[in-house]
Amino acid sequence: MPHLALTCGFVLLVSLLASFEPQLFLPLTRIPSSDKLGHFLLIGLLAYSAVVTLAPRRVAGRRFGALASCGMVAAVITLEEFSQTFIATRSFSWLDLGASYAGIAAFGAAASLRGSAAARAAAADES
């Protein structure tokens, strides 16, 4: 769980810095679609960490799974993006949300494949 907590802290720190100290990110604004790329990478990293950390765990005797882990990240990110409609200094964007979902799908799938490969390797070592 420390891996997920550190990733959440990092994503929160970058998000807060982007909101309150945007001048720190001025060099990145020269890159086309840098905001969307940031959503893709940051939220994707969060999804990757969630899958790696939560998917192998058991809840009520059942494996939590990669899909449930990604679903949790998607739900939180959706709420966060829609909450921006109530904040005067922020703006809701369907493109930002889409980039976040794409990051969740790509990085979540990568983490799931990583876990599957590790499980196959462990099973092969046992036999």
BAZA-930686 format. One record per residue: residue in one letter; x, z, y of N, C-alpha, C in turn; residue number from 1. Coordinates in nm, 4 decimals, decimal comma. Example, Ala and Ser with C-alpha at 12.3 -4.5 7.8 and 13.67 -1.06 7.14 Angstrom:
REM BAZA-930686
+------+----------+----------+----------+----------+----------+----------+----------+----------+----------+------+
! resn !      nxx !      nzz !      nyy !     caxx !     cazz !     cayy !      cxx !      czz !      cyy ! resi !
+------+----------+----------+----------+----------+----------+----------+----------+----------+----------+------+
!    A !   1,3190 !   0,7800 !  -0,5690 !   1,2300 !   0,7800 !  -0,4500 !   1,3200 !   0,7800 !  -0,3300 !    1 !
!    S !   1,2850 !   0,7080 !  -0,2250 !   1,3670 !   0,7140 !  -0,1060 !   1,2900 !   0,7870 !   0,0030 !    2 !
+------+----------+----------+----------+----------+----------+----------+----------+----------+----------+------+
//
This chain:
REM BAZA-930686
+------+----------+----------+----------+----------+----------+----------+----------+----------+----------+------+
! resn !      nxx !      nzz !      nyy !     caxx !     cazz !     cayy !      cxx !      czz !      cyy ! resi !
+------+----------+----------+----------+----------+----------+----------+----------+----------+----------+------+
!    M !   0,0788 !   0,0000 !  -0,1204 !   0,0000 !   0,0000 !   0,0000 !   0,0837 !   0,0000 !   0,1277 !    1 !
!    P !   0,2091 !   0,0492 !   0,1255 !   0,2861 !   0,0455 !   0,2496 !   0,3081 !  -0,0982 !   0,2978 !    2 !
!    H !   0,3193 !  -0,1927 !   0,2049 !   0,3378 !  -0,3338 !   0,2400 !   0,2199 !  -0,3829 !   0,3238 !    3 !
!    L !   0,0988 !  -0,3518 !   0,2812 !  -0,0209 !  -0,3932 !   0,3536 !  -0,0307 !  -0,3212 !   0,4883 !    4 !
!    A !   0,0021 !  -0,1942 !   0,4903 !  -0,0031 !  -0,1176 !   0,6149 !   0,0965 !  -0,1725 !   0,7171 !    5 !
!    L !   0,2156 !  -0,2082 !   0,6725 !   0,3152 !  -0,2651 !   0,7640 !   0,2700 !  -0,4006 !   0,8169 !    6 !
!    T !   0,2120 !  -0,4814 !   0,7292 !   0,1635 !  -0,6125 !   0,7730 !   0,0499 !  -0,5971 !   0,8734 !    7 !
!    C !  -0,0429 !  -0,5054 !   0,8465 !  -0,1534 !  -0,4806 !   0,9399 !  -0,0992 !  -0,4341 !   1,0746 !    8 !
!    G !  -0,0012 !  -0,3466 !   1,0713 !   0,0600 !  -0,2980 !   1,1948 !   0,1276 !  -0,4099 !   1,2721 !    9 !
!    F !   0,1970 !  -0,4974 !   1,2011 !   0,2644 !  -0,6107 !   1,2654 !   0,1629 !  -0,7055 !   1,3300 !   10 !
!    V !   0,0569 !  -0,7408 !   1,2556 !  -0,0459 !  -0,8309 !   1,3080 !  -0,1138 !  -0,7673 !   1,4292 !   11 !
!    L !  -0,1433 !  -0,6391 !   1,4219 !  -0,2054 !  -0,5691 !   1,5343 !  -0,1130 !  -0,5676 !   1,6554 !   12 !
!    L !   0,0140 !  -0,5402 !   1,6347 !   0,1112 !  -0,5383 !   1,7445 !   0,1211 !  -0,6749 !   1,8124 !   13 !
!    V !   0,1329 !  -0,7807 !   1,7332 !   0,1422 !  -0,9152 !   1,7910 !   0,0139 !  -0,9495 !   1,8659 !   14 !
!    S !  -0,1007 !  -0,9136 !   1,8095 !  -0,2296 !  -0,9406 !   1,8750 !  -0,2407 !  -0,8667 !   2,0080 !   15 !
!    L !  -0,2003 !  -0,7410 !   2,0092 !  -0,2058 !  -0,6631 !   2,1331 !  -0,1095 !  -0,7182 !   2,2380 !   16 !
!    L !   0,0095 !  -0,7548 !   2,1947 !   0,1060 !  -0,8128 !   2,2886 !   0,0539 !  -0,9442 !   2,3460 !   17 !
!    A !  -0,0082 !  -1,0257 !   2,2613 !  -0,0636 !  -1,1529 !   2,3097 !  -0,1763 !  -1,1293 !   2,4089 !   18 !
!    S !  -0,2512 !  -1,0211 !   2,3914 !  -0,3628 !  -0,9917 !   2,4812 !  -0,3174 !  -0,9305 !   2,6135 !   19 !
!    F !  -0,2240 !  -0,8366 !   2,6057 !  -0,1870 !  -0,7599 !   2,7248 !  -0,0561 !  -0,8032 !   2,7908 !   20 !
!    E !   0,0273 !  -0,8751 !   2,7183 !   0,1545 !  -0,9231 !   2,7736 !   0,1732 !  -1,0707 !   2,7383 !   21 !
!    P !   0,0810 !  -1,1566 !   2,7820 !   0,0881 !  -1,2978 !   2,7403 !   0,2149 !  -1,3693 !   2,7857 !   22 !
!    Q !   0,2798 !  -1,3191 !   2,8895 !   0,4012 !  -1,3848 !   2,9369 !   0,5116 !  -1,3826 !   2,8307 !   23 !
!    L !   0,5051 !  -1,2896 !   2,7360 !   0,6041 !  -1,2865 !   2,6278 !   0,5952 !  -1,4106 !   2,5399 !   24 !
!    F !   0,4777 !  -1,4729 !   2,5377 !   0,4555 !  -1,5864 !   2,4492 !   0,4561 !  -1,7209 !   2,5230 !   25 !
!    L !   0,4944 !  -1,7199 !   2,6528 !   0,4947 !  -1,8434 !   2,7312 !   0,5787 !  -1,9549 !   2,6677 !   26 !
!    P !   0,6979 !  -1,9252 !   2,6150 !   0,7744 !  -2,0347 !   2,5525 !   0,6989 !  -2,0998 !   2,4361 !   27 !
!    L !   0,6193 !  -2,0234 !   2,3657 !   0,5449 !  -2,0784 !   2,2521 !   0,4292 !  -2,1665 !   2,2959 !   28 !
!    T !   0,3813 !  -2,1481 !   2,4183 !   0,2671 !  -2,2268 !   2,4646 !   0,3039 !  -2,3731 !   2,4858 !   29 !
!    R !   0,4335 !  -2,4033 !   2,4870 !   0,4761 !  -2,5430 !   2,4995 !   0,4550 !  -2,6196 !   2,3692 !   30 !
!    I !   0,4402 !  -2,5476 !   2,2596 !   0,4148 !  -2,6104 !   2,1298 !   0,2661 !  -2,6433 !   2,1217 !   31 !
!    P !   0,2320 !  -2,7696 !   2,0925 !   0,0896 !  -2,8043 !   2,0827 !   0,0196 !  -2,7215 !   1,9746 !   32 !
!    S !  -0,0976 !  -2,6714 !   2,0065 !  -0,1806 !  -2,5928 !   1,9139 !  -0,1108 !  -2,4655 !   1,8652 !   33 !
!    S !  -0,0234 !  -2,4095 !   1,9484 !   0,0495 !  -2,2892 !   1,9066 !  -0,0446 !  -2,1719 !   1,8805 !   34 !
!    D !  -0,1544 !  -2,1642 !   1,9537 !  -0,2509 !  -2,0563 !   1,9319 !  -0,3118 !  -2,0671 !   1,7920 !   35 !
!    K !  -0,3479 !  -2,1891 !   1,7531 !  -0,4074 !  -2,2104 !   1,6203 !  -0,3039 !  -2,1832 !   1,5106 !   36 !
!    L !  -0,1812 !  -2,2262 !   1,5359 !  -0,0732 !  -2,2008 !   1,4402 !  -0,0502 !  -2,0506 !   1,4249 !   37 !
!    G !  -0,0575 !  -1,9780 !   1,5361 !  -0,0437 !  -1,8324 !   1,5307 !  -0,1535 !  -1,7683 !   1,4482 !   38 !
!    H !  -0,2777 !  -1,8125 !   1,4678 !  -0,3881 !  -1,7609 !   1,3869 !  -0,3631 !  -1,7894 !   1,2393 !   39 !
!    F !  -0,3258 !  -1,9137 !   1,2088 !  -0,3021 !  -1,9531 !   1,0707 !  -0,1956 !  -1,8655 !   1,0056 !   40 !
!    L !  -0,0815 !  -1,8488 !   1,0734 !   0,0307 !  -1,7741 !   1,0159 !   0,0051 !  -1,6235 !   1,0104 !   41 !
!    L !  -0,0430 !  -1,5647 !   1,1206 !  -0,0629 !  -1,4194 !   1,1228 !  -0,1725 !  -1,3747 !   1,0255 !   42 !
!    I !  -0,2863 !  -1,4422 !   1,0299 !  -0,3959 !  -1,4025 !   0,9433 !  -0,3644 !  -1,4408 !   0,7989 !   43 !
!    G !  -0,2929 !  -1,5516 !   0,7817 !  -0,2482 !  -1,5880 !   0,6468 !  -0,1552 !  -1,4832 !   0,5881 !   44 !
!    L !  -0,0631 !  -1,4342 !   0,6682 !   0,0272 !  -1,3274 !   0,6238 !  -0,0512 !  -1,2022 !   0,5862 !   45 !
!    L !  -0,1514 !  -1,1718 !   0,6645 !  -0,2371 !  -1,0565 !   0,6345 !  -0,3095 !  -1,0768 !   0,5011 !   46 !
!    A !  -0,3620 !  -1,1963 !   0,4784 !  -0,4312 !  -1,2258 !   0,3522 !  -0,3343 !  -1,2183 !   0,2342 !   47 !
!    Y !  -0,2147 !  -1,2723 !   0,2515 !  -0,1133 !  -1,2664 !   0,1459 !  -0,0845 !  -1,1215 !   0,1076 !   48 !
!    S !  -0,0628 !  -1,0388 !   0,2082 !  -0,0342 !  -0,8970 !   0,1831 !  -0,1521 !  -0,8282 !   0,1152 !   49 !
!    A !  -0,2732 !  -0,8617 !   0,1577 !  -0,3920 !  -0,8004 !   0,0981 !  -0,4033 !  -0,8374 !  -0,0491 !   50 !
!    V !  -0,3800 !  -0,9631 !  -0,0820 !  -0,3898 !  -1,0062 !  -0,2225 !  -0,2814 !  -0,9404 !  -0,3069 !   51 !
!    V !  -0,1585 !  -0,9416 !  -0,2573 !  -0,0476 !  -0,8814 !  -0,3327 !  -0,0707 !  -0,7320 !  -0,3547 !   52 !
!    T !  -0,1256 !  -0,6653 !  -0,2544 !  -0,1444 !  -0,5210 !  -0,2614 !  -0,2711 !  -0,4811 !  -0,3362 !   53 !
!    L !  -0,3820 !  -0,5496 !  -0,3079 !  -0,5113 !  -0,5045 !  -0,3604 !  -0,5544 !  -0,5713 !  -0,4898 !   54 !
!    A !  -0,5186 !  -0,6966 !  -0,5109 !  -0,5696 !  -0,7710 !  -0,6268 !  -0,5381 !  -0,7047 !  -0,7619 !   55 !
!    P !  -0,4205 !  -0,6490 !  -0,7813 !  -0,3937 !  -0,5884 !  -0,9123 !  -0,4645 !  -0,4532 !  -0,9339 !   56 !
!    R !  -0,5173 !  -0,3943 !  -0,8316 !  -0,5800 !  -0,2617 !  -0,8430 !  -0,7145 !  -0,2708 !  -0,9130 !   57 !
!    R !  -0,7565 !  -0,1581 !  -0,9657 !  -0,8855 !  -0,1508 !  -1,0331 !  -0,9799 !  -0,0619 !  -0,9519 !   58 !
!    V !  -1,1038 !  -0,1084 !  -0,9400 !  -1,2089 !  -0,0330 !  -0,8730 !  -1,3240 !  -0,0247 !  -0,9718 !   59 !
!    A !  -1,3640 !   0,0959 !  -1,0055 !  -1,4714 !   0,1187 !  -1,1032 !  -1,4408 !   0,0460 !  -1,2341 !   60 !
!    G !  -1,3149 !   0,0478 !  -1,2733 !  -1,2753 !  -0,0101 !  -1,4006 !  -1,2550 !  -0,1607 !  -1,3993 !   61 !
!    R !  -1,2825 !  -0,2261 !  -1,2883 !  -1,2669 !  -0,3705 !  -1,2800 !  -1,1559 !  -0,4060 !  -1,1823 !   62 !
!    R !  -1,0854 !  -0,5152 !  -1,2139 !  -0,9805 !  -0,5613 !  -1,1238 !  -1,0401 !  -0,6045 !  -0,9906 !   63 !
!    F !  -0,9753 !  -0,5693 !  -0,8823 !  -1,0255 !  -0,5991 !  -0,7486 !  -1,0278 !  -0,7500 !  -0,7249 !   64 !
!    G !  -0,9193 !  -0,8179 !  -0,7531 !  -0,9136 !  -0,9631 !  -0,7456 !  -0,8725 !  -1,0200 !  -0,6115 !   65 !
!    A !  -0,8182 !  -1,1411 !  -0,6180 !  -0,7712 !  -1,2103 !  -0,4985 !  -0,8871 !  -1,2526 !  -0,4092 !   66 !
!    L !  -0,9953 !  -1,2977 !  -0,4709 !  -1,1087 !  -1,3438 !  -0,3913 !  -1,1695 !  -1,2294 !  -0,3098 !   67 !
!    A !  -1,1817 !  -1,1124 !  -0,3707 !  -1,2346 !  -0,9964 !  -0,2975 !  -1,1394 !  -0,9550 !  -0,1848 !   68 !
!    S !  -1,0093 !  -0,9614 !  -0,2117 !  -0,9105 !  -0,9272 !  -0,1087 !  -0,9210 !  -1,0224 !   0,0099 !   69 !
!    C !  -0,9282 !  -1,1520 !  -0,0188 !  -0,9410 !  -1,2517 !   0,0891 !  -1,0755 !  -1,2379 !   0,1599 !   70 !
!    G !  -1,1794 !  -1,2046 !   0,0855 !  -1,3106 !  -1,1850 !   0,1457 !  -1,3105 !  -1,0704 !   0,2456 !   71 !
!    M !  -1,2396 !  -0,9632 !   0,2122 !  -1,2294 !  -0,8498 !   0,3049 !  -1,1574 !  -0,8913 !   0,4335 !   72 !
!    V !  -1,0487 !  -0,9641 !   0,4188 !  -0,9746 !  -1,0097 !   0,5371 !  -1,0630 !  -1,1026 !   0,6201 !   73 !
!    A !  -1,1328 !  -1,1946 !   0,5557 !  -1,2201 !  -1,2888 !   0,6272 !  -1,3306 !  -1,2150 !   0,7022 !   74 !
!    A !  -1,3878 !  -1,1130 !   0,6397 !  -1,4951 !  -1,0366 !   0,7055 !  -1,4428 !  -0,9664 !   0,8308 !   75 !
!    V !  -1,3279 !  -0,9033 !   0,8202 !  -1,2705 !  -0,8321 !   0,9355 !  -1,2346 !  -0,9301 !   1,0468 !   76 !
!    I !  -1,1749 !  -1,0422 !   1,0112 !  -1,1342 !  -1,1408 !   1,1109 !  -1,2564 !  -1,2031 !   1,1781 !   77 !
!    T !  -1,3611 !  -1,2272 !   1,1018 !  -1,4845 !  -1,2825 !   1,1590 !  -1,5439 !  -1,1848 !   1,2605 !   78 !
!    L !  -1,5511 !  -1,0589 !   1,2235 !  -1,6024 !  -0,9578 !   1,3167 !  -1,5156 !  -0,9497 !   1,4421 !   79 !
!    E !  -1,3852 !  -0,9553 !   1,4237 !  -1,2939 !  -0,9464 !   1,5372 !  -1,3130 !  -1,0658 !   1,6305 !   80 !
!    E !  -1,3235 !  -1,1850 !   1,5755 !  -1,3391 !  -1,3044 !   1,6591 !  -1,4730 !  -1,3024 !   1,7335 !   81 !
!    F !  -1,5807 !  -1,2655 !   1,6648 !  -1,7106 !  -1,2589 !   1,7306 !  -1,7169 !  -1,1461 !   1,8340 !   82 !
!    S !  -1,6402 !  -1,0396 !   1,8141 !  -1,6403 !  -0,9289 !   1,9109 !  -1,5847 !  -0,9740 !   2,0460 !   83 !
!    Q !  -1,5087 !  -1,0818 !   2,0474 !  -1,4506 !  -1,1298 !   2,1720 !  -1,5561 !  -1,1818 !   2,2693 !   84 !
!    T !  -1,6767 !  -1,2096 !   2,2189 !  -1,7834 !  -1,2552 !   2,3088 !  -1,8274 !  -1,1437 !   2,4037 !   85 !
!    F !  -1,7952 !  -1,0187 !   2,3690 !  -1,8351 !  -0,9044 !   2,4502 !  -1,7233 !  -0,8547 !   2,5421 !   86 !
!    I !  -1,6072 !  -0,9176 !   2,5377 !  -1,4919 !  -0,8752 !   2,6171 !  -1,4644 !  -0,9827 !   2,7219 !   87 !
!    A !  -1,4717 !  -0,9442 !   2,8484 !  -1,4608 !  -1,0409 !   2,9584 !  -1,3287 !  -1,1170 !   2,9583 !   88 !
!    T !  -1,2206 !  -1,0510 !   2,9197 !  -1,0891 !  -1,1142 !   2,9262 !  -1,0560 !  -1,1954 !   2,8011 !   89 !
!    R !  -1,1444 !  -1,1986 !   2,7047 !  -1,1210 !  -1,2712 !   2,5792 !  -1,2244 !  -1,3816 !   2,5646 !   90 !
!    S !  -1,1980 !  -1,4763 !   2,4782 !  -1,2947 !  -1,5840 !   2,4566 !  -1,3038 !  -1,6166 !   2,3075 !   91 !
!    F !  -1,4248 !  -1,6288 !   2,2599 !  -1,4513 !  -1,6661 !   2,1217 !  -1,4174 !  -1,8130 !   2,1020 !   92 !
!    S !  -1,3620 !  -1,8472 !   1,9866 !  -1,3293 !  -1,9863 !   1,9573 !  -1,3530 !  -2,0159 !   1,8098 !   93 !
!    W !  -1,4365 !  -2,1178 !   1,7852 !  -1,4581 !  -2,1611 !   1,6472 !  -1,3286 !  -2,2158 !   1,5876 !   94 !
!    L !  -1,2451 !  -2,2791 !   1,6699 !  -1,1187 !  -2,3336 !   1,6196 !  -1,0228 !  -2,2219 !   1,5778 !   95 !
!    D !  -1,0189 !  -2,1142 !   1,6560 !  -0,9360 !  -1,9994 !   1,6166 !  -0,9847 !  -1,9432 !   1,4834 !   96 !
!    L !  -1,1155 !  -1,9295 !   1,4707 !  -1,1725 !  -1,8761 !   1,3466 !  -1,1420 !  -1,9699 !   1,2298 !   97 !
!    G !  -1,1532 !  -2,0999 !   1,2534 !  -1,1209 !  -2,1968 !   1,1482 !  -0,9749 !  -2,1908 !   1,1067 !   98 !
!    A !  -0,8859 !  -2,1762 !   1,2038 !  -0,7427 !  -2,1640 !   1,1731 !  -0,7158 !  -2,0358 !   1,0940 !   99 !
!    S !  -0,7862 !  -1,9285 !   1,1294 !  -0,7717 !  -1,8028 !   1,0549 !  -0,8193 !  -1,8193 !   0,9110 !  100 !
!    Y !  -0,9344 !  -1,8850 !   0,8927 !  -0,9863 !  -1,9088 !   0,7569 !  -0,8910 !  -1,9964 !   0,6758 !  101 !
!    A !  -0,8333 !  -2,0970 !   0,7403 !  -0,7376 !  -2,1830 !   0,6703 !  -0,6154 !  -2,1025 !   0,6260 !  102 !
!    G !  -0,5675 !  -2,0128 !   0,7116 !  -0,4552 !  -1,9265 !   0,6747 !  -0,4905 !  -1,8345 !   0,5595 !  103 !
!    I !  -0,6123 !  -1,7799 !   0,5608 !  -0,6572 !  -1,6930 !   0,4515 !  -0,6586 !  -1,7711 !   0,3209 !  104 !
!    A !  -0,7132 !  -1,8928 !   0,3248 !  -0,7218 !  -1,9741 !   0,2031 !  -0,5827 !  -2,0119 !   0,1507 !  105 !
!    A !  -0,4966 !  -2,0598 !   0,2398 !  -0,3642 !  -2,1058 !   0,1972 !  -0,2760 !  -1,9911 !   0,1480 !  106 !
!    F !  -0,2660 !  -1,8858 !   0,2271 !  -0,1786 !  -1,7746 !   0,1899 !  -0,2396 !  -1,6912 !   0,0774 !  107 !
!    G !  -0,3719 !  -1,6800 !   0,0755 !  -0,4383 !  -1,6091 !  -0,0340 !  -0,4159 !  -1,6796 !  -0,1666 !  108 !
!    A !  -0,4259 !  -1,8133 !  -0,1652 !  -0,4009 !  -1,8913 !  -0,2865 !  -0,2549 !  -1,8772 !  -0,3304 !  109 !
!    A !  -0,1633 !  -1,8811 !  -0,2352 !  -0,0209 !  -1,8652 !  -0,2679 !   0,0061 !  -1,7295 !  -0,3320 !  110 !
!    A !  -0,0541 !  -1,6249 !  -0,2778 !  -0,0350 !  -1,4906 !  -0,3335 !  -0,0976 !  -1,4804 !  -0,4714 !  111 !
!    S !  -0,2131 !  -1,5426 !  -0,4889 !  -0,2800 !  -1,5400 !  -0,6185 !  -0,1973 !  -1,6138 !  -0,7235 !  112 !
!    L !  -0,1427 !  -1,7292 !  -0,6857 !  -0,0566 !  -1,8040 !  -0,7785 !   0,0697 !  -1,7251 !  -0,8114 !  113 !
!    R !   0,1237 !  -1,6583 !  -0,7119 !   0,2417 !  -1,5735 !  -0,7345 !   0,2102 !  -1,4644 !  -0,8349 !  114 !
!    G !   0,0938 !  -1,4014 !  -0,8189 !   0,0523 !  -1,2960 !  -0,9115 !   0,0279 !  -1,3488 !  -1,0508 !  115 !
!    S !  -0,0310 !  -1,4677 !  -1,0620 !  -0,0556 !  -1,5280 !  -1,1933 !   0,0754 !  -1,5610 !  -1,2632 !  116 !
!    A !   0,1704 !  -1,6154 !  -1,1886 !   0,3006 !  -1,6483 !  -1,2471 !   0,3731 !  -1,5219 !  -1,2925 !  117 !
!    A !   0,3653 !  -1,4156 !  -1,2149 !   0,4287 !  -1,2897 !  -1,2516 !   0,3643 !  -1,2306 !  -1,3763 !  118 !
!    A !   0,2313 !  -1,2408 !  -1,3853 !   0,1604 !  -1,1902 !  -1,5030 !   0,1983 !  -1,2687 !  -1,6273 !  119 !
!    R !   0,2102 !  -1,4018 !  -1,6159 !   0,2509 !  -1,4847 !  -1,7304 !   0,3933 !  -1,4502 !  -1,7737 !  120 !
!    A !   0,4818 !  -1,4296 !  -1,6764 !   0,6199 !  -1,3943 !  -1,7086 !   0,6268 !  -1,2596 !  -1,7785 !  121 !
!    A !   0,5468 !  -1,1636 !  -1,7321 !   0,5454 !  -1,0317 !  -1,7950 !   0,4908 !  -1,0398 !  -1,9379 !  122 !
!    A !   0,3879 !  -1,1219 !  -1,9574 !   0,3297 !  -1,1386 !  -2,0908 !   0,4298 !  -1,2056 !  -2,1841 !  123 !
!    A !   0,5084 !  -1,3020 !  -2,1327 !   0,6085 !  -1,3697 !  -2,2132 !   0,7216 !  -1,2747 !  -2,2505 !  124 !
!    D !   0,7579 !  -1,1838 !  -2,1604 !   0,8634 !  -1,0872 !  -2,1885 !   0,8201 !  -0,9884 !  -2,2963 !  125 !
!    E !   0,6913 !  -0,9582 !  -2,3023 !   0,6401 !  -0,8618 !  -2,4005 !   0,6381 !  -0,9221 !  -2,5405 !  126 !
!    S !   0,6269 !  -1,0547 !  -2,5507 !   0,6174 !  -1,1156 !  -2,6835 !   0,7502 !  -1,1572 !  -2,7393 !  127 !
+------+----------+----------+----------+----------+----------+----------+----------+----------+----------+------+
//
